[in-house]
Amino acid sequence: MQPILNFDSLTAHLLSIPSRRKRVAVACPHDSHTAEAVEAAINEGFADFILVGRGDIIDALPVVKQHPERISTIAIDDTDEAARKAVALVRAGEADVLMKGLLNTDNLLRAVLDKENGLLPRGRVLSHITASQIPGHDRLLFFSDAAVIPFPTPEQRAAQVGYMAEVVRAFGIECPRIALIHCSEKSSPKFPVTADYAALKEQAAAEAFGCATIDGPMDVKTACDPHSGAVKGIVSPINGQADAMLMPDIESGNVFYKTLTCFAGATNAGMLVGTSAPVVLPSRSDSTRSKLYSLAMACLTAG
């Protein structure tokens, strides 16, 4: 498999394997951006849908009338019950991916995290991974975590690195280069995260994450720009060519996410990981294209 370096290549790859077309359960698809993303995914040819929510709204969506062979519907007026039903469809194997529509994230996560009927297996860590297509950058850049874990524990960081390596490999990069991000390249007792990074590198050396090149701490520019590392005299196997970055906390991850879209013109796609199936959890402000590519990312990584 050739590495998938941009979102157009991602959708083309999915279209080239029609037997792997995935089923997506959408909880409360009551907004225009979600409906547009559903229509775009159908037109791209990589997903079918089960829409769960208010029957009067869903039945009035043009995409439902235009593609009855690709969409089924389940009418449930109550938001929490719609979320539980969408989760149940995934849990039962009737859908491969879960997607959030127009409902509060907390409502969906209650269903996802339900200990008896949810999608997070015991002992797994819930996290989030973003794939970003940045103008002028020659490939997708992955990073975690911009949405879920405020201040990861060492165990959570290890889980994040493991998930990251799996997702990047799904994009055809057999041995991903993962940079451990900090404000400098020096370890210091003032910053406990750097001790966590040292432990992650030891785990990587023991092949705990499979084939992966992991190094840090380093700043974003050193991770992504070979010239910057050369000027600083930094010798690293990442060599300014990071495929993915582990952010130290949710604050830095979220700021980076929003900065890329606001000032760099990037298109971001993202999903929850750690669950038994990918969960697309878009922000209300995400564009239709962002939601489409999030769906594509989830469909690529779904079992």
N, C-alpha and C positions, 0 to 999 in steps of 0.2 A: 504494500500500500504506500502510495506517495504521500508525503506530509501534506496536510491541509493547512494552507498558509493564509487563507482569507475566507470570508463568509460565502462568497460566490462559489468557491471550490467546495465548501461544506455542503451547500444545497445540491450542487452538481453530483457530489459523491453519493449523497442519499438517494438522489434520483436514479443513479446508476445501479442501485440494488433494490428494485421494486419489491422483491420478496421480503425485505426488511421494513416495509412501511409500518409505522407504529400507530397505536391507538392512544389518543390523548383524552383524558377525562378533564373537563373544564368546569370548575365550580363557579357558578354565578357569572356567566358570560353576558353581562348586562350593559357593557360599555362599548362604544364604537371602536376603540383601539383593539380590544380583545377580539371582537367580531372581524375586524380587518385582518388581524394576525391569523385567525382561523382560515379566512378566505385565502390569504396569501400562501399559507402552508398547503392548502388543498391544491391551489394552482401550481405550486412548486412540485407537488406530487409525493411528498414524503410522509404525510400523516392523515389519518382519519380521526373523527372526533365524536365524543359523547358529551353533549352539553347538558349540564345539570343546573336547574334554577327555575326562575319564574316562567311558567309556560307562556303567559301572554307576551312577555318580552322576547323570549327565544323564538317563538313561532312567527313573530313579526320580523325577524332578522332576514334580510334578503339572501344571505349565504345559505340559510337553512332551506329555503325554497329552491335555490339554484342547484344545490348538491345533495339531494335527499339520499343518494346512494353512498355518500361519504360521511354523512352526519346522522346520528341518532340522538334523541332528546329524552330527558327525564324531567318531568315537571314537579318541582318542589319549591314552595314559596318561602319556607323558612330558611334563612341563610345558614345557620348552624347545621341544620339537617341536610342541606345541599352539600355542605363541605364534607360531612360524614359520609354521605352517599358516594361522592366522588372518590374519597379515600377508599371506601369499601370496594369500589370497582377495580381500583389498582391492586388492592390487597388480594382480591379474588382472581387476579390475572385477566380480568376482562378489559383492562387498559394497561398500557406500558408506562405512561407518563401522566403526572398530575400537573394541572395548571391552575393558577389563581386568576380569577376574573375580577369583578367589581365587588369585593368584600374586604373587610379589614384583615390584615395579615394575621392578627391574633386569632381571629375566628378559624382560619384555615389551619394554623399551627396547632390549635387545640385538638383538631381532628388528626393531624399528622402525628402528633406526639402522644396521643392516647395510648396508654401502656397496654391495653388489651386489644384494641382494634386499629392502632395506628400503623405507621410505616417506618418507624425507627426501631430496628432490632435492638434487643438488650445488649448493652456494652458498646454500642456504636456512638459516635459523636456527630451531632448535626453541625454542618458548616456550609459555607457558600463559596462558589468559585465563579469568577468573572473571566470571560474571554473578550479582549478588546482589539478592535481593528483601528489602528491609529494612522492617520495620513502621514506618509513619509517613512513609516516603519515597514520593514520587508516581510513581516509575518505577524500572526496573532500573538498577543501577549496575555498570558494568564496570570491571575493573582487572587489571593485569598487572605483575609476574609473581610468583605466590605459590609456584611449584613447581619451576622448571627452572633458570633462569640466576642464579647467586649474585650476581655483580657485573657487570652488562652493560657491554660496550664501547660506544663511540659507534655503531659499525655495528650492534650488536645492539639498541641502543635504537631506532635508526631502523627496524629490522625490526619491533620490537614495536609501534611506533606505526602502521606500515603495516598489520600484522595487525589491530590494534585497530580502526582505521578501517573495514576491510573487514567485520569481524564486526558492529560496531554498525550499519553500513549494512544488513546483512542483516536486522536487526531493524526496518527501516523508517525509520531516522533518517538522512536523506540527507546531512546535513552535521554530523557528530558534534563535540561540544565535548569536547576531551581536555585534562585538567589534568595538568601535570607536577609531581609531588608532592615536597615537601621540608619541612623543619621550619620554614622561614620563607619570606618573599617576596623575600629579598635574595640576589643572586648574590655569591659570595665565592670567592677562591682557596683558602680553607680547605676548600671543598667542591667537588671537581672535577666532581661531577654537575651543578652549575649551569652549567658551561661546556658540557657536553653538551646541556643544555636550550636554551641559546642557539643552538647549531647546529641543533637540531631545529626551532626556530621559524623559522630562516632557510630550512630545507628546506621547511617548511610554506608559507611565503610564496611559494616558488617552485613550489607545488602538487605537491610530490613525493609527497604522500599523498592527492591528489585533494581533493575538497571536505571540509575539516575545519578547525575552529577550535582552535588549539593554543596554550596559554599556560602560563607558569610561570617560575620556581618559585613554588609556593604550598602552604600546608598544606591538609589535608583539609577543615577547616571552611570556609576561604575558597573552596575548590573547590565545595562543596556547599550553602553557606548564604549567600544574597544579603545578609542582614543583617550577617553577620560581615565581609564585604568592605567594606560601606558604612561600618561603624563604624571600620574601619582606614584608610579613605580610599583603598582600592585600586581602581584603574580597570583592568578586565580584560574582554576579550570573553567570557570564561567566565561572569562575573557570577554566581558562586555556583550555576550550573546545569550542572555537569559531567555529561556522559553517561558519561564514562570517565576513569580515572586511570592514569597511568603511575607505578608505584612505583620508588623509586630503587634498590632491591635486593631480593633474595629475603627477607631478614630482615623488612623492613617489610611486604612483601606478604603473607608467611605469618602474621605477627602480626595484621595487619588482617583477614585471612580468618578466623582462629580467633576473634578478638575479636567479629566480627560474629555468628558462630554461637553463641558461648558467652554473650555478654552482651546482644546486641541482638535475639536471636530471629530472625535472618535465615536465609533458605534460599539456599544457594549452589549454582550449577551451574558446571561448568568443563570445559575440554577443552584438549588440546595443539593448537597451530597451527604452521604452517610445513611440516607434512607434506603429502603429496599428497592425503590425506583426513583428516578430523577423527579424533582419538583421544580416547576417553573414558577418563580415568585416575583413577577415584575413589579416595579414601582408604578404608581399611577402616572408619573410623569414620563415614563419610558415611551419611546416612539413605537409605531407599528413595526418598523423594521427591527428594532431592538427586540421586541417580543417575538417576531418571526425567527430571528436568529437564536434566541433563547430556546425556542421550541426545537429548532434544528439541532442545537447542541445537546439538548436532552434526548432527542430521538437517536442521535449518534451513539450516545453512551448507555442507552437503555439495553437491558439484557435481551 
